[in-house]
């Protein structure tokens, strides 16, 4: 089953509002909403994600921005921030790319550089 068809906006939003839901299920609902939810929900979740990233990983800095405005990071910096190997970081991103059936690795030439 395609990931887009695994959820509906209504189901994902109910999960986010449930105070006793399992954290893994909650994260899956957030992930689905970021990928496929309505634009206003996506924008809010991405803004929150950016705030959480800068708070939890202050040394992780975007090196550019994708054409859609989302920050891009170097794999080496992601791995270092998460205290995992670059190989493991690449495997996680590749797995998400396959699950989502959309690219998550962006060619550096396609990004807008941070000044």
C-alpha positions in Angstrom: 0.0 0.0 0.0 1.2 3.5 -0.9 2.2 5.6 2.1 -0.2 8.3 0.9 -3.1 5.9 1.2 -2.2 4.6 4.7 -3.7 7.7 6.4 -6.3 10.4 6.0 -6.1 13.9 7.3 -8.9 13.2 9.8 -7.2 10.1 11.2 -3.8 11.7 11.4 -5.2 14.8 13.2 -7.1 12.6 15.7 -3.9 10.8 16.5 -2.1 14.0 17.1 -4.8 15.2 19.5 -4.9 11.9 21.5 -3.1 12.4 24.8 -2.4 8.7 25.3 -1.3 7.6 21.8 1.9 5.7 21.4 4.9 8.0 20.4 5.8 5.9 17.4 2.2 6.1 16.0 2.2 9.9 16.8 5.4 10.4 14.9 4.0 8.4 11.9 1.0 10.7 11.8 3.2 13.8 11.9 5.3 12.4 9.2 2.3 11.7 7.0 0.9 15.2 7.6 4.2 16.8 6.7 4.3 14.8 3.5 0.6 14.9 2.4 -1.4 17.1 4.8 -3.0 20.4 3.9 -0.5 23.2 3.3 -1.3 25.2 6.4 -0.8 22.0 8.6 2.4 21.2 6.7 3.8 24.7 7.2 3.0 24.7 10.9 4.6 21.2 11.4 7.7 22.2 9.4 8.1 25.4 11.4 7.8 23.4 14.6 10.3 20.9 13.3 12.8 23.6 12.5 12.4 25.1 15.9 12.9 21.7 17.6 15.9 21.0 15.4 17.7 24.2 16.2 16.9 23.8 19.9 18.0 20.1 20.1 20.8 20.2 17.6 22.2 23.8 17.9 25.4 22.8 15.9 23.4 21.5 13.0 23.2 24.3 10.4 21.5 24.3 7.0 24.1 24.6 4.2 21.4 25.5 1.6 17.7 25.5 0.9 15.8 23.3 -1.5 13.7 24.9 -4.3 10.6 24.5 -2.0 12.4 26.5 0.8 13.2 23.6 3.1 16.6 23.5 4.7 19.3 21.1 3.4 22.0 19.6 5.6 25.2 17.8 4.9 25.0 14.1 5.7 28.2 14.3 7.8 26.6 17.0 10.0 23.4 15.0 10.4 25.4 11.9 11.4 27.5 13.8 13.8 24.5 15.5 15.5 22.7 12.1 15.9 26.0 10.4 16.9 25.7 7.8 14.2 27.9 6.9 11.2 27.4 8.6 7.9 26.6 5.2 6.4 23.8 4.7 8.9 22.5 8.2 8.2 22.5 7.6 4.5 20.7 4.3 5.0 18.0 5.9 7.1 17.4 8.6 4.5 17.4 6.1 1.7 14.8 4.0 3.5 12.6 7.0 4.0 13.1 8.0 0.4 11.9 4.5 -0.6 9.0 4.4 1.9 7.8 7.9 0.8 8.5 7.2 -2.9 10.0 10.7 -3.2 13.5 12.1 -3.2 15.1 13.2 0.1 18.6 13.4 -1.2 19.0 16.7 -3.1 21.8 17.4 -5.4 23.8 20.3 -3.9 23.7 22.1 -7.3 19.9 22.3 -6.9 20.0 24.1 -3.6 20.2 27.8 -2.8 23.3 28.4 -0.7 23.3 30.0 2.7 25.2 33.3 2.7 
